[in-house]
Amino acid sequence: MIIIACIDDSMGMMFNQRRQSQDRILRERVLQATKDSKLWMNHYSAKQFSENDAPQINVDDNFMSEAGDGEYCFVEDCNITPYLRWAEKIILYRWNRRYPADQTFSVDLAEGGWKLVHTEDFAGSSHDKITEEIYTG
């Protein structure tokens, strides 16, 4: 599986049981990258993609157990550590800001042997700069 997550500079993902931020251009970018595969997510994440007609989206609250090789998981509000052994790649979108957070991205990339293989900045609809980082294990 390929994990996709949005984080802030402190690895934060959620605050008060809701996402820290969302961005229309980032969603379009995720949908473009996953168009030839499956994109798994839970019902909470599916709400932010509800305006998109994207046949690759599969919604299941146990989505990380369902994803196969080469399939994508959009993770906002769950711990990926139990599923990390099946992860082929991690794609992080950094907001380049610090928000309050009560849930953080649970993977220590350096300790886990993940290697940064690509980085790219782009302008989003809500953030002047979003950084895409792609890691392989």
Summary of the structure (lengths in Angstrom):
residues: 137
radius of gyration: 13.7
end to end distance: 11.7
largest distance: 38.2
contacts: 408
relative contact order: 0.29
helix: 20%
strand: 33%
